[in-house]
Amino acid sequence: MANSKFIELTEVTTGGISAGDKKSIMINVDKIASFYPQSNGECTYISLRRDRILVEESYETVKGKVQ
């Protein structure tokens, strides 16, 4: 794992009492299964092995950071 690359993104909480809250997170790009734009095009869903998160960055921004 010495060569793992991490990127910093802003997660948007989508459920529960804290829905809409935002926090900075670091994601290991090796753990990303896929990512795709939210239907409104403003945010991006990132699929990990067992989870899916919503980040406030656009699809193009996430794409640039992952490459």
C-alpha positions in Angstrom: 0.0 0.0 0.0 3.0 2.3 -0.1 2.0 3.5 -3.5 -1.7 4.2 -2.6 -3.0 7.6 -3.7 -5.5 9.4 -1.5 -7.7 12.3 -2.6 -9.5 14.8 -0.5 -13.2 15.4 -1.2 -16.2 16.9 0.6 -18.8 14.3 1.6 -22.5 15.4 1.7 -24.6 13.4 4.2 -27.7 12.2 2.5 -29.8 10.6 5.3 -30.8 11.0 8.9 -30.9 14.0 11.1 -27.6 15.3 9.7 -28.7 15.2 6.0 -27.1 18.0 4.1 -24.1 18.3 6.4 -20.7 18.4 4.8 -17.3 17.1 5.9 -13.9 16.7 4.4 -12.8 13.1 3.7 -9.8 11.3 2.3 -10.4 8.4 -0.1 -7.9 5.8 -1.3 -8.4 5.8 -5.1 -7.6 2.0 -5.1 -10.8 1.4 -3.3 -13.1 3.3 -5.8 -15.2 0.9 -7.8 -16.9 3.6 -9.9 -18.1 7.1 -9.8 -20.9 8.9 -11.7 -22.6 12.3 -11.7 -25.7 12.9 -9.6 -28.8 13.5 -11.8 -28.6 17.3 -11.3 -24.9 17.2 -12.4 -23.7 19.3 -9.4 -22.4 16.4 -7.2 -20.9 13.0 -7.8 -21.6 9.5 -6.4 -18.6 7.4 -5.6 -19.1 3.6 -5.2 -16.7 1.8 -3.0 -16.7 -1.9 -2.3 -19.5 -1.9 0.2 -20.7 1.7 0.3 -21.8 4.6 -1.9 -21.1 8.2 -0.9 -22.1 11.6 -2.3 -19.5 14.3 -2.7 -20.1 17.9 -3.5 -17.3 18.0 -6.2 -18.4 17.7 -9.8 -17.8 14.5 -11.9 -15.1 16.3 -13.9 -13.3 17.4 -10.7 -13.4 13.9 -9.3 -12.2 12.4 -12.6 -9.2 14.8 -12.6 -8.2 13.9 -9.1 -8.5 10.2 -9.6 -6.3 10.1 -12.8 
